[in-house]
Amino acid sequence: MSEQANPSAGGRIELVDLARGIALLAMFVYHFAYDLSYFRLIRIDVVTDPAWRAFARLIAGSFLAIVGFSLVLATRKGFDRGNYLRRVALIACAAVLVTCATWFALPDVFIFFGILHHIALASVLALPFLFLPTLVVAIAAVIVFALPFILGHDVFTQDWLAFLGFGPWPLTADFVPVFPWFGCVLAGMALARIVLPRAQGSGWASWRATSAPARLVVLGGRNSLFVYLVHQPLFIGALFLFMQATGQMAGPKLPDAEAAPFLTSCQRSCTAAGTPREICERVCSCSMDGLKQANLWVKATADALSPAEIERAREIGQACARQP
C-alpha cells in the first residue's frame, strides 16, 4: 500500500501506479468473496479453499514487491528522512486503526499483523538495504524466503513472536508475517535496482494512462492507502443492505470460542513433528470439522473423551492427513 512519490525524477512512473491499482482490483475480488463467505452468502469457504488461499498470497506478494520497488523509486535521487518517516508513521497509524476496528468487529479473528503492519515494519527494515549493493539485496531476499524452511517451525513459538512467522499460524483474518514475506519487499527492491537505470528514455517509464478505465486504476493505485482503508466498510455495508432488502440475515461464521486454542495447539504439535505448516493448517481444520460431525467436539475441548472416543478422534485425524 505504498504511495511513494518520485518528484525529483520529474514525475511518477504511472506503470507502477497501474500495477498497484491492478493489485487493488484483485484484492477487491478476494475481499468481496471473503465477505460473502463470512456471511454465508456463498457455500465455498474462501479462507480454507486452496485456490482462494493461493490467490490471496499472490495479491499480498504483489503488493509487497511493489512496496520494495517504490522504496527504491522514491529514494533514487536522495533520501528525504522527514518525508520517509512521515510515510511510515501514516502507514503505522493506519495499521493500528485496522487492529482496533477488527478488535471490536471481529474479536475472535482480529488483525494484529496484517499487510499494513508488515509494510510499516518492512519500510523500517528495508532502510539499510537502500544503501547496499543490488547483489546483497537479492541474496538477502533469497535468505528471507528460505529461512522458515531452514529453521523449521519449532523456534520462536511464543505468541508474542507470532509476527515473525516461525510458529503455528494464528487464528486471524489477515496475517502477513515478517518471514518469508519480507523477501517480496527485498525482491522488489532488487528488481527496481535492475530496471530503473534502464528506464531513462524507455517507453514504459514515460507511459501515461489515456483511457478512462486506465486513469481510474492509476488513480486508485496512487491513493492505495485510502482505498484500502475504505473498501471493506463499503463492501460490508453494501452486503448488510442487500441482506436486509432480501431478508437474508444469516449470521457470520464466527469461530467457536474453543476453536482458537484447539487449532493453535493442534498446529503447534503438528509442526513440531516436522510437518509443513500449510498441511498442518488443513489437517487441524479438517479434524475440528470431523470432531463436530461425530459429536465429539465438546468432549474433545473439555478433554473428556473415553478410550473408544479417543481412538475415533485419532481415526478422524488420520483420515484428514490422508486427504490430498
C-alpha beads as a LAMMPS data file, in Angstrom:
LAMMPS data file: protein, C-alpha beads

324 atoms
323 bonds

1 atom types
1 bond types

-500.0 500.0 xlo xhi
-500.0 500.0 ylo yhi
-500.0 500.0 zlo zhi

Masses

1 110.0

Atoms # bond

1 1 1 0.000 0.000 0.000
2 1 1 2.959 2.271 -0.516
3 1 1 2.405 5.525 -2.363
4 1 1 5.937 6.842 -2.577
5 1 1 6.352 9.752 -4.944
6 1 1 9.334 10.493 -7.119
7 1 1 9.270 14.240 -7.627
8 1 1 12.984 14.544 -8.026
9 1 1 12.894 12.314 -11.056
10 1 1 10.469 14.599 -12.862
11 1 1 7.237 12.805 -12.019
12 1 1 5.820 9.408 -11.186
13 1 1 6.155 6.290 -13.256
14 1 1 2.479 5.641 -13.910
15 1 1 3.019 1.992 -14.734
16 1 1 3.909 1.453 -11.066
17 1 1 0.635 3.123 -10.052
18 1 1 -1.143 0.967 -12.629
19 1 1 0.400 -2.211 -11.209
20 1 1 -0.620 -1.174 -7.696
21 1 1 -4.126 -0.367 -8.943
22 1 1 -4.444 -3.784 -10.591
23 1 1 -3.348 -5.393 -7.307
24 1 1 -6.094 -3.386 -5.586
25 1 1 -8.682 -4.718 -8.040
26 1 1 -7.536 -8.273 -7.322
27 1 1 -7.774 -7.519 -3.607
28 1 1 -11.355 -6.261 -4.105
29 1 1 -12.266 -9.601 -5.686
30 1 1 -10.746 -11.590 -2.832
31 1 1 -12.147 -9.473 -0.011
32 1 1 -15.638 -9.399 -1.506
33 1 1 -15.558 -13.188 -1.852
34 1 1 -14.258 -13.393 1.731
35 1 1 -17.180 -11.250 2.932
36 1 1 -19.700 -13.357 1.024
37 1 1 -18.203 -16.482 2.577
38 1 1 -18.055 -14.948 6.054
39 1 1 -21.759 -14.063 5.967
40 1 1 -22.595 -17.467 4.470
41 1 1 -23.975 -15.995 1.251
42 1 1 -21.894 -18.474 -0.759
43 1 1 -21.090 -22.084 0.081
44 1 1 -17.359 -22.035 -0.511
45 1 1 -15.090 -21.281 2.456
46 1 1 -12.705 -18.726 0.988
47 1 1 -10.313 -18.925 3.950
48 1 1 -9.586 -22.649 3.584
49 1 1 -10.078 -23.156 -0.163
50 1 1 -6.622 -23.798 -1.724
51 1 1 -7.271 -21.750 -4.873
52 1 1 -8.515 -18.722 -2.942
53 1 1 -5.615 -19.014 -0.492
54 1 1 -3.140 -19.050 -3.372
55 1 1 -4.897 -16.034 -4.901
56 1 1 -4.650 -14.130 -1.606
57 1 1 -0.940 -14.876 -1.310
58 1 1 -0.321 -13.773 -4.881
59 1 1 -2.024 -10.458 -4.110
60 1 1 -0.037 -9.934 -0.904
61 1 1 3.229 -10.794 -2.640
62 1 1 2.447 -8.368 -5.470
63 1 1 1.742 -5.518 -3.049
64 1 1 4.925 -6.133 -1.102
65 1 1 7.082 -6.369 -4.230
66 1 1 5.612 -3.039 -5.364
67 1 1 6.414 -1.598 -1.921
68 1 1 10.068 -2.551 -2.375
69 1 1 10.121 -1.188 -5.921
70 1 1 8.545 2.079 -4.759
71 1 1 11.028 2.491 -1.915
72 1 1 13.904 2.466 -4.394
73 1 1 11.990 4.680 -6.816
74 1 1 11.287 7.275 -4.124
75 1 1 14.877 7.444 -2.870
76 1 1 16.974 7.032 -6.007
77 1 1 17.705 10.783 -6.185
78 1 1 18.268 11.193 -2.458
79 1 1 16.866 10.139 0.887
80 1 1 14.394 12.574 2.447
81 1 1 14.315 11.358 6.045
82 1 1 11.411 13.589 7.105
83 1 1 9.147 12.523 4.254
84 1 1 10.141 8.886 4.706
85 1 1 9.333 8.905 8.423
86 1 1 6.008 10.655 7.809
87 1 1 5.008 7.946 5.349
88 1 1 5.985 5.165 7.747
89 1 1 4.092 6.870 10.587
90 1 1 0.988 7.237 8.388
91 1 1 1.017 3.566 7.428
92 1 1 1.652 2.537 11.048
93 1 1 -1.318 4.623 12.215
94 1 1 -3.486 3.018 9.535
95 1 1 -2.339 -0.421 10.732
96 1 1 -3.305 0.446 14.316
97 1 1 -6.694 1.630 13.032
98 1 1 -7.225 -1.735 11.310
99 1 1 -6.312 -3.593 14.517
100 1 1 -8.694 -1.502 16.622
101 1 1 -11.553 -1.805 14.120
102 1 1 -11.220 -5.578 13.804
103 1 1 -10.782 -5.962 17.567
104 1 1 -14.317 -4.631 18.006
105 1 1 -15.868 -6.048 14.815
106 1 1 -14.132 -9.464 14.735
107 1 1 -12.731 -10.081 18.224
108 1 1 -12.054 -13.789 17.606
109 1 1 -10.032 -13.183 14.425
110 1 1 -8.878 -9.570 14.801
111 1 1 -5.926 -8.481 12.669
112 1 1 -2.795 -7.942 14.743
113 1 1 -0.200 -8.203 11.957
114 1 1 -1.717 -7.842 8.524
115 1 1 -0.491 -6.325 5.286
116 1 1 -0.317 -2.733 6.610
117 1 1 1.566 -3.800 9.735
118 1 1 4.040 -5.639 7.535
119 1 1 4.512 -2.664 5.195
120 1 1 5.159 -0.327 8.133
121 1 1 7.765 -2.647 9.649
122 1 1 9.245 -3.568 6.263
123 1 1 9.725 0.132 5.467
124 1 1 11.985 0.333 8.527
125 1 1 13.745 -2.995 7.967
126 1 1 14.410 -2.046 4.341
127 1 1 16.304 1.151 5.236
128 1 1 19.813 -0.345 5.350
129 1 1 19.176 -2.268 2.131
130 1 1 18.616 1.016 0.295
131 1 1 22.346 1.643 0.633
132 1 1 23.624 -1.859 -0.091
133 1 1 24.654 -3.341 -3.478
134 1 1 21.949 -4.964 -5.582
135 1 1 23.539 -8.394 -5.288
136 1 1 23.461 -8.194 -1.497
137 1 1 19.766 -7.230 -1.585
138 1 1 18.972 -10.134 -3.912
139 1 1 20.878 -12.623 -1.729
140 1 1 19.092 -11.289 1.363
141 1 1 15.749 -11.834 -0.385
142 1 1 16.625 -15.480 -1.043
143 1 1 17.689 -15.963 2.593
144 1 1 14.468 -14.414 3.930
145 1 1 12.396 -16.669 1.669
146 1 1 14.358 -19.762 2.730
147 1 1 14.777 -19.090 6.451
148 1 1 11.387 -20.512 7.595
149 1 1 12.215 -23.768 5.811
150 1 1 15.745 -23.855 7.231
151 1 1 14.762 -23.155 10.829
152 1 1 11.517 -25.102 10.722
153 1 1 8.519 -24.136 12.819
154 1 1 9.645 -25.119 16.304
155 1 1 11.529 -21.903 17.119
156 1 1 10.124 -18.569 18.317
157 1 1 6.802 -20.245 19.095
158 1 1 5.782 -17.760 21.796
159 1 1 2.550 -15.985 20.960
160 1 1 4.132 -12.528 21.125
161 1 1 6.650 -13.589 18.470
162 1 1 3.987 -14.881 16.066
163 1 1 4.546 -11.881 13.777
164 1 1 7.942 -13.329 12.808
165 1 1 6.213 -16.248 11.055
166 1 1 8.080 -19.188 12.580
167 1 1 5.409 -20.503 14.940
168 1 1 1.948 -22.005 14.367
169 1 1 -0.313 -19.930 12.171
170 1 1 -2.569 -17.843 14.460
171 1 1 -6.317 -17.546 14.033
172 1 1 -6.677 -14.098 12.447
173 1 1 -8.476 -12.541 9.490
174 1 1 -5.235 -11.373 7.842
175 1 1 -1.684 -12.430 8.634
176 1 1 1.447 -11.367 6.745
177 1 1 4.434 -12.264 8.965
178 1 1 7.953 -10.957 8.517
179 1 1 9.247 -14.296 7.209
180 1 1 9.045 -15.125 4.397
181 1 1 7.060 -12.089 3.183
182 1 1 9.814 -9.513 3.702
183 1 1 11.568 -11.390 0.921
184 1 1 8.980 -9.975 -1.504
185 1 1 9.911 -6.428 -0.464
186 1 1 13.606 -7.143 -0.969
187 1 1 12.891 -8.789 -4.331
188 1 1 11.005 -5.665 -5.403
189 1 1 13.963 -3.530 -4.356
190 1 1 16.389 -5.686 -6.332
191 1 1 14.107 -5.530 -9.380
192 1 1 13.934 -1.748 -9.154
193 1 1 17.723 -1.504 -8.966
194 1 1 17.948 -3.525 -12.168
195 1 1 15.244 -1.869 -14.279
196 1 1 15.256 1.776 -13.165
197 1 1 18.712 2.608 -14.580
198 1 1 17.410 1.377 -17.947
199 1 1 14.147 3.319 -17.656
200 1 1 15.537 6.647 -18.868
201 1 1 14.043 7.315 -22.249
202 1 1 12.211 3.991 -22.399
203 1 1 8.598 3.737 -23.416
204 1 1 7.345 2.113 -20.228
205 1 1 8.803 4.824 -17.986
206 1 1 7.051 7.575 -19.928
207 1 1 3.758 5.709 -20.340
208 1 1 0.653 7.652 -19.347
209 1 1 -2.885 6.409 -18.875
210 1 1 -5.141 7.791 -21.599
211 1 1 -8.367 5.791 -21.367
212 1 1 -10.842 6.458 -18.567
213 1 1 -10.584 2.937 -17.058
214 1 1 -6.792 3.101 -17.033
215 1 1 -6.825 6.560 -15.444
216 1 1 -9.218 5.303 -12.768
217 1 1 -6.989 2.314 -11.979
218 1 1 -3.919 4.585 -11.840
219 1 1 -5.754 6.992 -9.535
220 1 1 -6.627 4.138 -7.216
221 1 1 -3.028 2.921 -7.221
222 1 1 -1.807 6.426 -6.441
223 1 1 -4.135 6.619 -3.420
224 1 1 -3.950 2.973 -2.423
225 1 1 -3.785 3.513 1.329
226 1 1 -7.047 5.451 1.379
227 1 1 -8.697 2.930 -0.951
228 1 1 -7.535 0.042 1.239
229 1 1 -8.991 1.586 4.386
230 1 1 -12.424 2.390 2.955
231 1 1 -13.181 -0.533 0.656
232 1 1 -14.082 -3.150 3.292
233 1 1 -16.511 -0.918 5.232
234 1 1 -18.194 -0.148 1.898
235 1 1 -18.387 -3.836 0.954
236 1 1 -19.763 -4.887 4.344
237 1 1 -22.241 -2.013 4.401
238 1 1 -23.487 -2.942 0.936
239 1 1 -23.881 -6.582 1.981
240 1 1 -25.866 -5.612 5.078
241 1 1 -28.200 -3.516 2.920
242 1 1 -28.552 -6.405 0.482
243 1 1 -29.329 -8.884 3.256
244 1 1 -31.897 -6.555 4.788
245 1 1 -33.542 -5.952 1.424
246 1 1 -33.721 -9.658 0.600
247 1 1 -34.357 -10.970 4.092
248 1 1 -31.135 -12.981 4.070
249 1 1 -29.894 -12.140 7.531
250 1 1 -27.668 -15.142 8.014
251 1 1 -25.232 -14.595 10.818
252 1 1 -21.486 -14.512 10.281
253 1 1 -19.414 -17.659 10.593
254 1 1 -17.850 -16.752 13.913
255 1 1 -15.371 -19.327 15.186
256 1 1 -16.275 -21.293 18.296
257 1 1 -14.679 -19.932 21.442
258 1 1 -12.741 -23.206 21.704
259 1 1 -11.589 -23.167 18.073
260 1 1 -8.611 -20.852 18.536
261 1 1 -6.868 -22.791 21.349
262 1 1 -7.668 -26.136 19.695
263 1 1 -6.263 -25.070 16.326
264 1 1 -3.222 -23.412 17.904
265 1 1 -2.412 -26.484 19.994
266 1 1 -3.041 -28.848 17.088
267 1 1 -0.889 -26.850 14.675
268 1 1 1.920 -26.473 17.209
269 1 1 2.037 -30.242 17.771
270 1 1 1.811 -30.918 14.050
271 1 1 4.593 -28.513 13.004
272 1 1 6.799 -29.712 15.876
273 1 1 6.774 -33.124 14.185
274 1 1 8.275 -31.553 11.072
275 1 1 5.090 -31.367 9.003
276 1 1 4.829 -28.291 6.740
277 1 1 2.640 -25.546 8.162
278 1 1 0.147 -25.497 5.287
279 1 1 -0.530 -29.220 5.706
280 1 1 -0.942 -28.782 9.463
281 1 1 -3.455 -25.971 8.968
282 1 1 -5.529 -28.142 6.634
283 1 1 -5.357 -31.259 8.796
284 1 1 -6.229 -29.419 12.022
285 1 1 -9.161 -27.591 10.418
286 1 1 -10.392 -30.862 8.899
287 1 1 -10.017 -32.632 12.252
288 1 1 -12.053 -29.953 14.001
289 1 1 -14.845 -30.321 11.442
290 1 1 -14.703 -34.105 11.743
291 1 1 -14.959 -33.977 15.541
292 1 1 -18.004 -31.750 15.256
293 1 1 -19.665 -34.065 12.748
294 1 1 -19.000 -37.049 15.030
295 1 1 -20.452 -35.138 18.017
296 1 1 -17.114 -35.342 19.791
297 1 1 -16.181 -31.647 19.683
298 1 1 -17.499 -30.649 23.109
299 1 1 -15.880 -33.650 24.807
300 1 1 -12.634 -33.114 22.920
301 1 1 -12.319 -29.478 24.008
302 1 1 -13.165 -30.499 27.583
303 1 1 -10.591 -33.321 27.468
304 1 1 -13.338 -35.793 28.404
305 1 1 -13.108 -38.369 25.633
306 1 1 -13.438 -42.035 26.521
307 1 1 -10.786 -44.504 25.250
308 1 1 -13.080 -45.511 22.390
309 1 1 -13.755 -41.883 21.538
310 1 1 -10.035 -41.086 21.649
311 1 1 -9.483 -43.849 19.090
312 1 1 -12.292 -42.423 16.961
313 1 1 -10.746 -38.947 17.158
314 1 1 -7.392 -40.424 16.104
315 1 1 -9.049 -42.076 13.103
316 1 1 -10.583 -38.736 12.125
317 1 1 -7.168 -37.072 12.272
318 1 1 -5.566 -39.833 10.216
319 1 1 -8.317 -39.584 7.598
320 1 1 -7.738 -35.839 7.374
321 1 1 -3.994 -36.368 6.972
322 1 1 -4.585 -38.754 4.063
323 1 1 -6.702 -36.250 2.156
324 1 1 -4.878 -34.596 -0.771

Bonds

1 1 1 2
2 1 2 3
3 1 3 4
4 1 4 5
5 1 5 6
6 1 6 7
7 1 7 8
8 1 8 9
9 1 9 10
10 1 10 11
11 1 11 12
12 1 12 13
13 1 13 14
14 1 14 15
15 1 15 16
16 1 16 17
17 1 17 18
18 1 18 19
19 1 19 20
20 1 20 21
21 1 21 22
22 1 22 23
23 1 23 24
24 1 24 25
25 1 25 26
26 1 26 27
27 1 27 28
28 1 28 29
29 1 29 30
30 1 30 31
31 1 31 32
32 1 32 33
33 1 33 34
34 1 34 35
35 1 35 36
36 1 36 37
37 1 37 38
38 1 38 39
39 1 39 40
40 1 40 41
41 1 41 42
42 1 42 43
43 1 43 44
44 1 44 45
45 1 45 46
46 1 46 47
47 1 47 48
48 1 48 49
49 1 49 50
50 1 50 51
51 1 51 52
52 1 52 53
53 1 53 54
54 1 54 55
55 1 55 56
56 1 56 57
57 1 57 58
58 1 58 59
59 1 59 60
60 1 60 61
61 1 61 62
62 1 62 63
63 1 63 64
64 1 64 65
65 1 65 66
66 1 66 67
67 1 67 68
68 1 68 69
69 1 69 70
70 1 70 71
71 1 71 72
72 1 72 73
73 1 73 74
74 1 74 75
75 1 75 76
76 1 76 77
77 1 77 78
78 1 78 79
79 1 79 80
80 1 80 81
81 1 81 82
82 1 82 83
83 1 83 84
84 1 84 85
85 1 85 86
86 1 86 87
87 1 87 88
88 1 88 89
89 1 89 90
90 1 90 91
91 1 91 92
92 1 92 93
93 1 93 94
94 1 94 95
95 1 95 96
96 1 96 97
97 1 97 98
98 1 98 99
99 1 99 100
100 1 100 101
101 1 101 102
102 1 102 103
103 1 103 104
104 1 104 105
105 1 105 106
106 1 106 107
107 1 107 108
108 1 108 109
109 1 109 110
110 1 110 111
111 1 111 112
112 1 112 113
113 1 113 114
114 1 114 115
115 1 115 116
116 1 116 117
117 1 117 118
118 1 118 119
119 1 119 120
120 1 120 121
121 1 121 122
122 1 122 123
123 1 123 124
124 1 124 125
125 1 125 126
126 1 126 127
127 1 127 128
128 1 128 129
129 1 129 130
130 1 130 131
131 1 131 132
132 1 132 133
133 1 133 134
134 1 134 135
135 1 135 136
136 1 136 137
137 1 137 138
138 1 138 139
139 1 139 140
140 1 140 141
141 1 141 142
142 1 142 143
143 1 143 144
144 1 144 145
145 1 145 146
146 1 146 147
147 1 147 148
148 1 148 149
149 1 149 150
150 1 150 151
151 1 151 152
152 1 152 153
153 1 153 154
154 1 154 155
155 1 155 156
156 1 156 157
157 1 157 158
158 1 158 159
159 1 159 160
160 1 160 161
161 1 161 162
162 1 162 163
163 1 163 164
164 1 164 165
165 1 165 166
166 1 166 167
167 1 167 168
168 1 168 169
169 1 169 170
170 1 170 171
171 1 171 172
172 1 172 173
173 1 173 174
174 1 174 175
175 1 175 176
176 1 176 177
177 1 177 178
178 1 178 179
179 1 179 180
180 1 180 181
181 1 181 182
182 1 182 183
183 1 183 184
184 1 184 185
185 1 185 186
186 1 186 187
187 1 187 188
188 1 188 189
189 1 189 190
190 1 190 191
191 1 191 192
192 1 192 193
193 1 193 194
194 1 194 195
195 1 195 196
196 1 196 197
197 1 197 198
198 1 198 199
199 1 199 200
200 1 200 201
201 1 201 202
202 1 202 203
203 1 203 204
204 1 204 205
205 1 205 206
206 1 206 207
207 1 207 208
208 1 208 209
209 1 209 210
210 1 210 211
211 1 211 212
212 1 212 213
213 1 213 214
214 1 214 215
215 1 215 216
216 1 216 217
217 1 217 218
218 1 218 219
219 1 219 220
220 1 220 221
221 1 221 222
222 1 222 223
223 1 223 224
224 1 224 225
225 1 225 226
226 1 226 227
227 1 227 228
228 1 228 229
229 1 229 230
230 1 230 231
231 1 231 232
232 1 232 233
233 1 233 234
234 1 234 235
235 1 235 236
236 1 236 237
237 1 237 238
238 1 238 239
239 1 239 240
240 1 240 241
241 1 241 242
242 1 242 243
243 1 243 244
244 1 244 245
245 1 245 246
246 1 246 247
247 1 247 248
248 1 248 249
249 1 249 250
250 1 250 251
251 1 251 252
252 1 252 253
253 1 253 254
254 1 254 255
255 1 255 256
256 1 256 257
257 1 257 258
258 1 258 259
259 1 259 260
260 1 260 261
261 1 261 262
262 1 262 263
263 1 263 264
264 1 264 265
265 1 265 266
266 1 266 267
267 1 267 268
268 1 268 269
269 1 269 270
270 1 270 271
271 1 271 272
272 1 272 273
273 1 273 274
274 1 274 275
275 1 275 276
276 1 276 277
277 1 277 278
278 1 278 279
279 1 279 280
280 1 280 281
281 1 281 282
282 1 282 283
283 1 283 284
284 1 284 285
285 1 285 286
286 1 286 287
287 1 287 288
288 1 288 289
289 1 289 290
290 1 290 291
291 1 291 292
292 1 292 293
293 1 293 294
294 1 294 295
295 1 295 296
296 1 296 297
297 1 297 298
298 1 298 299
299 1 299 300
300 1 300 301
301 1 301 302
302 1 302 303
303 1 303 304
304 1 304 305
305 1 305 306
306 1 306 307
307 1 307 308
308 1 308 309
309 1 309 310
310 1 310 311
311 1 311 312
312 1 312 313
313 1 313 314
314 1 314 315
315 1 315 316
316 1 316 317
317 1 317 318
318 1 318 319
319 1 319 320
320 1 320 321
321 1 321 322
322 1 322 323
323 1 323 324
